[in-house]
Amino acid sequence: MTYYENHPLNDNDKFTLMIIMISSLDDYLSEGKGTDDHKLWNRIKQNLRKDYELHIHTINYWAQDESDLEDCFAVTPYVREMRT
């Protein structure tokens, strides 16, 4: 995440790194970790908002709007919340 925030990256690199970061956070949350500490999510969310147009498809993918939460990713509630 620090690399994403502190290095000049092209859009392709930002897109790829964001997918890796969200996927990693999803794994972390799926293991029952991080449920009380939102620092990681807050940093990801800040970067998603900063580059919103670049990441809109990634946001929509992880939001899983057509699915019930119990059938979604662990990170889905966070992604849905950021859009409200």
C-alpha positions as CSV (number, residue, x, y, z in Angstrom):
1,M,0.0,0.0,0.0
2,T,2.8,2.4,0.8
3,Y,4.3,1.7,-2.7
4,Y,0.9,2.6,-4.3
5,E,0.7,5.8,-2.3
6,N,4.3,7.0,-2.6
7,H,5.5,6.1,-6.1
8,P,4.5,7.4,-9.5
9,L,2.5,4.6,-11.1
10,N,0.7,4.3,-14.4
11,D,-2.9,3.4,-14.4
12,N,-2.3,-0.2,-15.2
13,D,0.0,-0.6,-12.2
14,K,-2.4,1.2,-9.9
15,F,-5.3,-1.0,-11.2
16,T,-3.3,-4.2,-10.6
17,L,-2.0,-3.2,-7.2
18,M,-5.5,-2.2,-6.0
19,I,-6.8,-5.6,-6.9
20,I,-4.0,-7.3,-5.0
21,M,-4.6,-5.0,-2.0
22,I,-8.3,-5.7,-1.8
23,S,-7.9,-9.4,-2.4
24,S,-5.3,-9.5,0.4
25,L,-7.6,-7.6,2.7
26,D,-10.4,-10.0,1.9
27,D,-8.2,-13.0,2.7
28,Y,-7.2,-11.3,6.0
29,L,-10.9,-10.6,6.9
30,S,-11.9,-14.2,5.9
31,E,-9.4,-15.5,8.4
32,G,-11.2,-13.6,11.2
33,K,-8.4,-11.0,11.4
34,G,-8.8,-7.2,11.3
35,T,-12.5,-7.1,12.3
36,D,-11.8,-4.4,14.9
37,D,-9.0,-2.6,13.1
38,H,-10.1,-0.6,10.1
39,K,-6.7,1.1,9.4
40,L,-6.0,-1.1,6.4
41,W,-9.5,-0.6,4.9
42,N,-9.4,3.1,5.5
43,R,-6.1,3.4,3.5
44,I,-7.5,1.3,0.7
45,K,-10.7,3.3,0.7
46,Q,-8.9,6.6,0.5
47,N,-7.0,5.3,-2.5
48,L,-10.1,4.0,-4.2
49,R,-11.8,7.4,-3.8
50,K,-8.7,9.2,-5.0
51,D,-8.6,7.2,-8.2
52,Y,-12.3,6.4,-8.3
53,E,-12.8,6.4,-12.1
54,L,-9.9,4.0,-12.5
55,H,-11.2,1.6,-9.9
56,I,-15.0,1.8,-10.5
57,H,-15.1,-1.7,-12.0
58,T,-13.0,-3.1,-9.2
59,I,-15.4,-1.5,-6.7
60,N,-18.4,-2.9,-8.4
61,Y,-16.9,-6.4,-8.6
62,W,-16.1,-6.5,-4.8
63,A,-19.5,-4.9,-3.9
64,Q,-21.4,-7.9,-5.4
65,D,-24.6,-5.8,-5.6
66,E,-26.7,-8.6,-6.9
67,S,-25.8,-11.0,-4.0
68,D,-26.9,-11.4,-0.4
69,L,-24.1,-10.5,2.0
70,E,-23.8,-14.1,3.3
71,D,-22.9,-15.2,-0.3
72,C,-20.3,-12.4,-0.8
73,F,-16.7,-11.7,0.0
74,A,-15.6,-10.8,3.5
75,V,-14.7,-7.3,2.2
76,T,-18.0,-6.7,0.5
77,P,-19.7,-4.9,3.4
78,Y,-16.8,-2.4,3.5
79,V,-17.0,-1.8,-0.2
80,R,-20.7,-1.4,-0.2
81,E,-20.5,1.1,2.7
82,M,-17.9,3.3,1.0
83,R,-20.4,3.9,-1.8
84,T,-23.2,5.2,0.4
